[in-house]
Amino acid sequence: MMDIIGDLINFHLIPGIVLGSIYALGAIGLTLTFGILRFANFAHGEIMTLGAYFAWTLVQLTGWHPVAVMPIAMGLTVLVALGIDRGFYKPFRASPTIMLVIASFGMMLMVRSLVQLIWGVQIKTIMPGIQMPLVLFDWLRISPKHIIIVTSAVALMFAVHYLLTYTKIGKAMRAMSDSPELARLTGINTEAVIRATWIIGAALAAAAGALLALDTHIQTMMGFKLLLPVFAATILGGIGRPYGAVVGGLVIGLAEELSSYAWIGDTPLLNPGYKAGVAFAIMVAMLIWRPSGLFRGKVY
Amino acid sequence: MPTLELRNVVGGYGDTQILHGVTITVDPGEIVVIIGPNGAGKSTAIKAVFGLLNLSGGQVLLDGEDITNMPPEQVVRHGVCYVPQTANIFPSLTVEENLEMGAFVREDDFTPRLNEIYELFPPLKEKRRQAAGTLSGGQRQMVAMGKALMLEPRILLLDEPTAGLSPKFRGEIFSIVKTVHEAGTPILMVEQNAKQALRIADRGYVLVDGHNKYTGTGRELLDDSEVAVMFLGGAADGAKDKAGDGAA
């Protein structure tokens, strides 16, 4: 009996939570930019990739643990994101949304190609070697890196929660997400709010990339592959709703991993190759039945 | 010197000209009401003060200082606060957070002002931790006005504060406007419910097709039979029972 439950927890539930917290970090940034700047940022996935590569380079240079270099990788990614906003998005601020969406699509291709030029297209590992999992009660096996990933993600989520609830700029971000026009009439410094949004969004995206790299490996398409589940998590939680993004991320991560458990008979319910399809199915279903998401976000 | 003065203001949105030379003056301590038929440019006149449309002629003066065509974020910093007709609160923020956002440009400690606002609108204190979007229409207007008052503005601009409210709430809003005014803030207000508005107004302006049509004290306009027939939906106030609709 413990074997069966152990199998479910060790190989599906825990990986689902790990993947879910990574998706959640990505989705918070995406939902904030979506809510405040009012456009779907397709380059968000590449920002995650960039964070992973910065972390990899820093690990090579310093020999420190990936989590130790993560803050620096986040800082570097933030600088790039602010530069992108300044050079490519700011000129379109007053233009129709579709122009920003297309600009972000172009940005996605440019950043990915740059990453490929700088770091090459081969798969890299950020922490070589195999780690032995911790075994508890004879059946529960938890890998130390999974504990690190989930703990880091939760710590970052609390930091964002604190920022949005208790700081002036965080409250202004929520206000602008409610109504950009009223924010301007109220005298809120909207450019400062936009800057804060990029800083938080890019920092979390970089963390998501670095943590995913720690869990698996690094490749130039990793951000693009993350884009679909992260968008699904954003829509599931409700656009502009950071708490929704956390829940959405966890639900998508768990759904992907649990879908390949042998719920009926001995074979996986769904071939693991269809994991990405699970996120897509949830996203489509939400768009049809409840486009405002679980947390009543915006509908465009 | 008038607190606010629109001098022969001409302008509109894009190529559409709406104001064809509008002159409005608000003296210190006054409530001034703009009334007129739909499409007369009443709300547009207020938006002109707040830098929300391009003026091709005329001047907007705040305590004698030229603020013509100044962008809204600057106008706020000069102490002019504007409460739009709709979408005038942040619904997902709590009541208190809405008020804090109203004080965004303030660098000093605004807690004393916050307490003054709560004294002015006691229901807001009770519901300060509640999301503003969950309040009733009248209380939302209190949040909107309280938010604007956080800056201790030199003048408050109100765009149809009673639009879409039931007669009961309308009376409540007019008494709030009076309270705010008695607390020392001059008010320029656009109103659809012209009669009630003129009763609390020091002066009124009737705009028609983007021009000044009539000007006078609230009383004068209420008693003017021509104004009454054309814009107040009936005979002059003096000619019938004044207690008619139980105005504030």
Chai-1 contact restraints between the chains, C-beta under 6 A:
chainA,res_idxA,chainB,res_idxB,connection_type,confidence,min_distance_angstrom,max_distance_angstrom,comment,restraint_id
A,K171,B,E97,contact,1.0,0.0,6.0,A-B,restraint_1
A,R174,B,L93,contact,1.0,0.0,6.0,A-B,restraint_2
A,A175,B,F90,contact,1.0,0.0,6.0,A-B,restraint_3
A,A175,B,L93,contact,1.0,0.0,6.0,A-B,restraint_4
A,A175,B,M101,contact,1.0,0.0,6.0,A-B,restraint_5
A,D178,B,F90,contact,1.0,0.0,6.0,A-B,restraint_6
A,D178,B,P91,contact,1.0,0.0,6.0,A-B,restraint_7
A,D178,B,S92,contact,1.0,0.0,6.0,A-B,restraint_8
A,S179,B,A87,contact,1.0,0.0,6.0,A-B,restraint_9
A,L182,B,A87,contact,1.0,0.0,6.0,A-B,restraint_10
A,R184,B,P72,contact,1.0,0.0,6.0,A-B,restraint_11
A,L185,B,P72,contact,1.0,0.0,6.0,A-B,restraint_12
A,L185,B,Y82,contact,1.0,0.0,6.0,A-B,restraint_13
A,T186,B,M101,contact,1.0,0.0,6.0,A-B,restraint_14
A,G187,B,E73,contact,1.0,0.0,6.0,A-B,restraint_15
A,G187,B,V76,contact,1.0,0.0,6.0,A-B,restraint_16
A,G187,B,F104,contact,1.0,0.0,6.0,A-B,restraint_17
A,G187,B,V105,contact,1.0,0.0,6.0,A-B,restraint_18
A,I188,B,F104,contact,1.0,0.0,6.0,A-B,restraint_19
